[in-house]
């Protein structure tokens, strides 16, 4: 029973690796940015758990900034993906400009929350 589960897991990993290998480079860069943002949020949460959260507004601002940036990157990835037919009329430059504008608004709100 365990041998078939190991084979199934290896087959799944191999199929995911081959499917992700055909992903365009710009989508891989966006994926890397999302992973970086989520890891940064996790590091902040671990730091808060170990050291404490004296300036709690700062902790919330940092984590919400990372999570908000990751969510906006997911939206950018959806809009830039060529296989997505819903946004086929949207130029990649327009999607990137929307991403930058939304990040600017997000970080202005985060800076205001810091107080």
Buried (B, 14 or more C-beta within 10 A) or exposed (E): EEEEEEEEEEEEEEEEEEEEEEEEEBBEEBBEBBEBBBEBBEEBBEEBEEEEBEEEEBBBBBBBBBBBBBBBBEBBBEBBBEEEEEBEEEEBEEBBEBBEEBBEEBBEEBEEEEE
